[in-house]
Amino acid sequence: MSPARADLVNALELAGRAAELERDHELANLPRLREAGAQPGTRVYARLRFGLFEHRPTIEADMSGVVVLTCQRCLRPCDCAIDETAMLIVVADEGDEVAGGYEPWIGDAEHLPVTEVIEEQALLALPLVPLHAHTDDCRARRVDASAQDDGREDRQKPFANLRELLERNR
């Protein structure tokens, strides 16, 4: 998917005047986050400060927000806060030297897709294993779910008579 014209900026020009951009994105504008499992309620805020280092544009990207992912303990939605800062330098290709302290952003400095930069940094800020902040949140949800299941008569109990079968075979 190619970026919209309004999303493309000239990083060289912005760096020359030490400009700052702020963006606030919902999940609908972040397809790669959606592919990574983000759910409705996701919102990412970014502040991008442009500068120059050795005649190349740099971006200080401050990311914050909430990405709603699936908790790997209880398999229910959980809010994962992101709060990251990245120092990027725009380079034309992978072979370009990158000064210490900067991470490379490979692309055209005169046609920089702002949303792609934001989305990439948000993806890097995601937790490896999304979990609720407190295990009590998961336990409370499991108790609620098991209370709902207890009233069902059609519930299968595959090992209900296992003890009886084992004793018979002795």
Buried (B, 14 or more C-beta within 10 A) or exposed (E): EEEEEEBBBBBBEBBEEEBEBEBEBEBEBBEBBBEBEBBEEBBBBBBBBBBBEEEBBBBBBBBBBBBBBBBBBBEBBBBBEBEBEBBBBBBEEEEEEBEEEBBBBEBEBEEBBBBBBBBBBBBEBBEEEBBBEEEEBBEEBBEEEEEEEEEEEEEEEEEEEEEEEEEEEE
